[in-house]
Amino acid sequence: MRQRLPQNLIESGWHSRDYLPHFEGGEIPQFITFRLKDSLPREVLERWRLELRREGNEAALRRRVETYLDAGYGGAFLKDHAVALLVESALLHFDGDRYHLAAWVVMPNHIHLLATPRDGHTLSGIMHSIKSYTASESNKLLRRKGAFWQEEYFDRYIRDAEHYAQTIAYIEANPVKARLCRTPEEWHFSSARVRSR
């Protein structure tokens, strides 16, 4: 069931569209994850939420989701190099204009990025722009129709310099953790590869 956020949280920058709360903090770095529509069945996620709600363990839910996504379930359309390149190019297109992009990785069925919205741009607006453009263009490349991305995205604001560095390390190591390559620099669609050049 969808829950409404208290008014004081809404006024401080929090909002919710579906199941996940989002934070519009202005020019604050945000760790963002978004995934393909078919990457994690809703019934699986709902079952995990019910199981873990009893334990009150949100971190365990995030770990389960991350492990599931890293297994590459669903159509994994981002395995297609043309689609992955399109998505990476879209992420880089407004870097320095709408946001500062510190790190990113395009995985087979999900994306991680660390971005700081620039003045005059909201996280929700940035995400809408990225997702709508890449969905439309990816569907053209794949000669398919229908929903491409899961409607929601996960965002977490960065607390301090240590959290910032840990987030970059997590993002860039994700392909290694998922056993897709041996080193972060080997993964084609990642800030680690760009940084290594």
C-alpha positions in Angstrom: 0.0 0.0 0.0 1.3 3.5 -0.9 2.1 5.6 2.1 1.9 9.4 2.3 4.8 11.4 3.7 4.1 13.8 6.6 3.8 17.4 5.5 7.0 18.5 7.4 9.0 15.9 5.4 7.5 17.1 2.1 8.4 20.7 3.0 12.0 19.7 3.7 12.5 18.1 0.3 11.2 14.6 0.7 8.5 13.3 -1.7 7.2 9.9 -2.9 5.6 8.8 -6.1 5.1 5.1 -5.4 6.9 2.9 -2.9 10.2 4.8 -2.5 10.8 8.1 -0.8 12.9 10.6 -2.7 14.9 13.6 -1.5 15.2 16.9 -3.4 18.1 18.4 -1.6 19.3 20.9 -4.2 23.0 20.7 -4.9 23.7 17.7 -2.7 25.4 14.6 -4.2 23.0 11.7 -4.6 23.6 8.0 -5.2 21.0 6.8 -7.7 20.0 3.4 -8.9 17.5 2.7 -11.6 16.7 -0.6 -13.3 15.0 -2.1 -16.3 11.3 -2.8 -16.0 11.7 -6.6 -16.0 14.8 -6.8 -13.8 13.0 -7.6 -10.6 9.4 -8.9 -10.5 7.2 -6.9 -8.3 5.8 -9.9 -6.5 9.4 -10.9 -5.5 10.1 -7.4 -4.1 6.7 -7.4 -2.3 7.4 -10.7 -0.7 10.9 -9.5 0.5 9.3 -6.3 1.9 6.8 -8.3 3.9 9.4 -10.7 5.2 11.8 -7.9 6.2 9.2 -5.5 7.5 8.7 -7.9 10.4 12.4 -7.7 11.1 12.6 -3.9 10.5 15.7 -4.4 8.3 15.7 -2.0 5.3 19.5 -2.6 4.8 18.8 -6.4 4.2 16.2 -5.5 1.6 18.7 -3.3 -0.3 21.3 -6.1 -0.2 18.8 -8.6 -1.6 17.8 -6.2 -4.4 21.5 -5.6 -5.2 22.3 -9.3 -5.3 19.3 -10.0 -7.5 20.1 -7.2 -9.9 23.7 -8.3 -10.1 22.6 -11.7 -11.2 21.3 -10.0 -14.4 17.7 -11.3 -14.5 15.2 -10.1 -17.1 15.8 -9.1 -20.6 19.1 -7.4 -19.6 18.8 -5.1 -22.6 21.9 -3.1 -21.4 24.1 -6.1 -22.4 23.6 -4.8 -25.9 26.7 -2.6 -26.5 24.7 -0.1 -28.7 22.1 0.3 -25.9 24.7 0.6 -23.1 26.6 3.2 -25.2 23.4 5.1 -25.8 22.6 5.2 -22.0 26.2 6.1 -21.1 26.2 8.9 -23.6 22.9 10.2 -22.3 24.3 10.3 -18.7 27.4 12.2 -19.9 25.5 14.6 -22.2 24.3 17.0 -19.4 27.3 16.5 -17.1 28.4 19.9 -16.1 25.2 21.5 -17.2 22.2 20.0 -15.3 24.4 18.0 -12.9 27.9 17.0 -12.0 28.4 13.3 -12.6 31.1 11.9 -10.3 30.7 8.1 -11.1 28.5 5.8 -13.1 28.2 2.2 -14.3 25.9 0.7 -16.8 25.2 -2.9 -15.8 23.2 -5.4 -17.8 19.9 -4.6 -16.2 20.5 -1.5 -14.0 22.4 1.7 -13.6 24.3 3.3 -10.7 25.4 6.9 -10.7 26.6 9.5 -8.3 25.4 12.9 -9.4 25.0 16.4 -7.9 22.1 18.4 -9.4 23.2 21.9 -10.5 21.3 25.0 -9.4 17.9 25.2 -11.0 17.7 21.5 -11.7 15.8 18.9 -9.6 16.8 15.3 -9.2 13.3 14.2 -10.3 13.6 16.3 -13.4 17.0 15.0 -14.2 15.9 11.4 -13.8 12.7 11.9 -15.9 14.8 13.4 -18.7 17.4 10.6 -18.7 14.9 7.8 -18.4 12.4 9.1 -21.0 15.1 9.8 -23.6 17.0 6.5 -23.1 13.7 4.4 -23.0 12.5 5.9 -26.3 15.9 5.6 -28.1 16.7 2.1 -26.6 13.3 0.8 -27.7 14.1 2.0 -31.3 17.5 0.3 -31.3 16.0 -2.9 -30.0 12.9 -2.7 -32.3 10.6 -3.1 -29.3 7.7 -1.3 -27.7 6.6 -1.0 -24.1 8.0 0.1 -20.8 11.7 0.0 -20.6 12.7 1.3 -17.1 11.0 0.6 -13.8 9.1 3.7 -12.9 10.8 4.3 -9.6 14.5 4.9 -8.9 16.4 4.6 -5.6 18.2 7.7 -4.4 20.3 8.3 -1.3 21.9 11.6 -0.4 25.6 11.6 0.4 26.4 12.5 4.1 30.1 13.3 4.0 33.4 12.9 2.1 33.9 9.4 3.3 30.5 8.4 2.1 31.2 10.1 -1.2 34.4 8.1 -1.7 32.7 4.8 -0.6 29.9 5.4 -3.1 32.3 5.9 -6.0 34.2 2.7 -5.0 30.9 0.8 -4.8 29.6 2.0 -8.2 32.9 1.3 -10.0 33.4 -2.1 -8.4 29.8 -3.3 -9.2 30.8 -5.2 -12.4 33.6 -7.0 -10.4 31.2 -7.9 -7.6 28.7 -9.2 -10.2 31.6 -11.3 -11.8 31.4 -9.6 -15.1 35.1 -8.6 -15.2 38.2 -8.8 -13.0 38.9 -5.1 -12.5 36.6 -2.1 -12.6 38.7 -0.6 -15.4 37.8 -3.6 -17.7 34.1 -2.8 -17.7 33.3 -0.8 -20.9 30.5 1.4 -19.6 31.8 2.9 -16.4 33.6 5.9 -14.9 36.4 3.6 -13.8 37.3 2.9 -17.4 37.2 6.6 -18.3 39.2 7.5 -15.2 41.8 4.9 -16.0 42.5 6.6 -19.4 
